[in-house]
Amino acid sequence: VERFPIRVLLEEAGVAPEAIREAELNRIEKIGTPQTVAELLALRRDRDKSGSSNRSVVQKDTVKVSDDGKTLSFALRVQIDVQKPELLMEQMGVSELYRDTLGKATLEGDDGFIMAVFGSALETDFRGVDGVALRDSVESFRALKGGSSGVVSLKLTCISHIFVCSRVSFV
């Protein structure tokens, strides 16, 4: 789970600070197109990860916004570098590896931040029961507004023993 300041995401994408200073950024479409917002989150996530030079690609047909405009769901795919494809073919029956990631982001806090959860697995694992459990866990993500205290909580329900889940609060 990650929490990103919306203005910083936009500034890093080249939007001038004065263009967003007075903007109401309380709906996905007010930040940008759903595809663009998903790409900004993917880019930020890729930048925060070390070790891979490959960029995640947003799967266009998966980008969806909730009816209230506050929640964005999407899927990412990234190719994993393989040193010995022939050995991989021998061991796993594939010559390329991909990591599939599900993402869900929400603006429930109305505090200038977008909170996102990501769950990923190798493509081969994603196609099986682990993928079902991962999908259910990411879809269960809810950010809960904490009243006048300004605390935003999140709830992530475990579907499988594979995932570690908790309730976290942000001030």
GUNUTOR-757761 format. One line per field, with one value per residue (C-alpha): residue number from 0; residue in one letter; x negated, y, z. Coordinates in nm, 2 decimals. Layout:
REM residues N
n	c(NUM:...) .
res	c(a:...) .
c1	c(X:...) .
c2	c(Y:...) .
c3	c(Z:...) .
//
This chain:
REM residues 171
n	c(0:1:2:3:4:5:6:7:8:9:10:11:12:13:14:15:16:17:18:19:20:21:22:23:24:25:26:27:28:29:30:31:32:33:34:35:36:37:38:39:40:41:42:43:44:45:46:47:48:49:50:51:52:53:54:55:56:57:58:59:60:61:62:63:64:65:66:67:68:69:70:71:72:73:74:75:76:77:78:79:80:81:82:83:84:85:86:87:88:89:90:91:92:93:94:95:96:97:98:99:100:101:102:103:104:105:106:107:108:109:110:111:112:113:114:115:116:117:118:119:120:121:122:123:124:125:126:127:128:129:130:131:132:133:134:135:136:137:138:139:140:141:142:143:144:145:146:147:148:149:150:151:152:153:154:155:156:157:158:159:160:161:162:163:164:165:166:167:168:169:170) .
res	c(v:e:r:f:p:i:r:v:l:l:e:e:a:g:v:a:p:e:a:i:r:e:a:e:l:n:r:i:e:k:i:g:t:p:q:t:v:a:e:l:l:a:l:r:r:d:r:d:k:s:g:s:s:n:r:s:v:v:q:k:d:t:v:k:v:s:d:d:g:k:t:l:s:f:a:l:r:v:q:i:d:v:q:k:p:e:l:l:m:e:q:m:g:v:s:e:l:y:r:d:t:l:g:k:a:t:l:e:g:d:d:g:f:i:m:a:v:f:g:s:a:l:e:t:d:f:r:g:v:d:g:v:a:l:r:d:s:v:e:s:f:r:a:l:k:g:g:s:s:g:v:v:s:l:k:l:t:c:i:s:h:i:f:v:c:s:r:v:s:f:v) .
c1	c(0.00:-0.14:-0.02:-0.12:-0.08:0.12:-0.04:-0.39:-0.28:-0.16:-0.47:-0.69:-0.50:-0.58:-0.26:-0.35:-0.28:-0.08:0.15:0.25:0.23:0.60:0.72:0.98:0.82:1.09:1.19:0.97:1.09:0.98:0.63:0.61:0.76:0.79:0.52:0.28:0.34:0.27:-0.05:-0.16:-0.11:-0.29:-0.58:-0.62:-0.60:-0.87:-1.09:-1.06:-1.16:-1.53:-1.69:-1.48:-1.52:-1.20:-0.89:-0.55:-0.29:0.07:0.31:0.55:0.86:0.83:0.85:1.18:1.31:1.59:1.92:1.83:1.50:1.29:1.15:0.93:0.86:0.60:0.35:-0.01:-0.25:-0.63:-0.87:-1.14:-1.49:-1.60:-1.96:-1.92:-1.59:-1.68:-1.71:-1.38:-1.21:-1.35:-1.24:-0.91:-0.81:-0.83:-1.11:-1.00:-0.88:-0.62:-0.50:-0.13:-0.02:0.33:0.36:0.64:0.61:0.86:0.91:1.13:0.92:1.00:0.66:0.46:0.32:0.41:0.38:0.30:0.26:0.07:0.06:-0.16:-0.26:-0.44:-0.21:-0.23:-0.11:0.14:0.33:0.40:0.55:0.30:0.43:0.78:0.67:0.46:0.75:0.99:0.75:0.68:1.05:1.12:0.90:1.10:0.98:1.20:1.22:1.16:1.40:1.27:0.94:0.80:0.69:0.74:0.76:0.75:0.89:0.76:0.93:0.73:0.86:0.56:0.30:0.04:0.11:0.03:0.31:0.36:0.55:0.33:0.39:0.23:0.24) .
c2	c(0.00:0.34:0.69:0.95:1.33:1.41:1.75:1.58:1.31:1.58:1.80:1.50:1.45:1.80:1.99:2.34:2.40:2.71:2.51:2.28:2.52:2.59:2.27:2.05:1.71:1.51:1.29:1.07:1.26:1.59:1.46:1.33:1.06:0.73:0.58:0.87:0.85:0.47:0.54:0.80:0.55:0.28:0.51:0.62:0.26:0.15:0.44:0.33:-0.03:-0.11:-0.38:-0.37:-0.14:-0.26:-0.04:-0.16:-0.13:-0.04:-0.28:-0.04:-0.27:-0.30:0.07:0.15:0.43:0.39:0.56:0.82:0.90:0.83:0.48:0.37:0.00:-0.12:-0.39:-0.37:-0.61:-0.60:-0.84:-0.98:-1.01:-1.37:-1.46:-1.81:-1.85:-2.21:-2.31:-2.14:-2.33:-2.65:-2.58:-2.39:-2.45:-2.08:-1.87:-1.53:-1.43:-1.16:-1.01:-0.91:-0.65:-0.54:-0.19:0.00:0.36:0.58:0.94:0.87:1.08:1.41:1.53:1.58:1.22:0.92:0.59:0.28:-0.09:-0.32:-0.70:-0.89:-1.24:-1.41:-1.46:-1.84:-1.81:-1.54:-1.77:-2.02:-2.01:-1.75:-1.51:-1.55:-1.49:-1.19:-1.04:-1.08:-0.92:-0.62:-0.57:-0.58:-0.27:0.02:0.35:0.48:0.84:0.90:1.18:1.51:1.36:1.36:1.00:0.78:0.40:0.12:-0.22:-0.51:-0.84:-1.16:-1.43:-1.66:-1.74:-1.63:-1.26:-1.06:-0.81:-0.55:-0.23:0.08:0.44:0.74:1.09) .
c3	c(0.00:-0.10:-0.05:-0.31:-0.30:-0.61:-0.68:-0.67:-0.91:-1.15:-1.11:-1.18:-1.50:-1.61:-1.51:-1.39:-1.02:-1.09:-1.32:-1.03:-0.74:-0.72:-0.89:-0.72:-0.74:-0.57:-0.87:-1.10:-1.41:-1.25:-1.22:-1.57:-1.79:-1.61:-1.84:-1.76:-1.39:-1.40:-1.60:-1.35:-1.06:-1.26:-1.34:-0.98:-0.86:-1.12:-1.01:-0.64:-0.72:-0.77:-0.98:-1.30:-1.60:-1.76:-1.73:-1.64:-1.91:-1.82:-1.98:-2.15:-2.14:-1.76:-1.66:-1.49:-1.27:-1.01:-1.07:-0.80:-0.98:-0.67:-0.73:-1.02:-1.10:-1.35:-1.44:-1.52:-1.70:-1.70:-1.87:-1.63:-1.76:-1.81:-1.83:-1.97:-2.16:-2.26:-1.90:-1.81:-2.10:-1.96:-1.60:-1.65:-2.01:-2.10:-2.25:-2.12:-1.77:-1.70:-1.38:-1.37:-1.12:-1.02:-0.89:-0.72:-0.62:-0.42:-0.34:-0.04:0.19:0.01:0.15:-0.17:-0.16:-0.37:-0.18:-0.39:-0.33:-0.57:-0.58:-0.82:-0.92:-1.20:-1.50:-1.46:-1.09:-1.17:-1.40:-1.12:-0.77:-0.65:-0.92:-0.79:-0.43:-0.54:-0.75:-0.46:-0.21:-0.43:-0.50:-0.13:-0.07:0.09:0.22:0.50:0.59:0.96:1.04:1.18:1.30:0.94:0.98:0.67:0.74:0.49:0.50:0.30:0.34:0.31:0.09:0.11:0.37:0.11:0.18:0.49:0.56:0.82:0.90:0.88:0.96:0.81:0.96) .
//
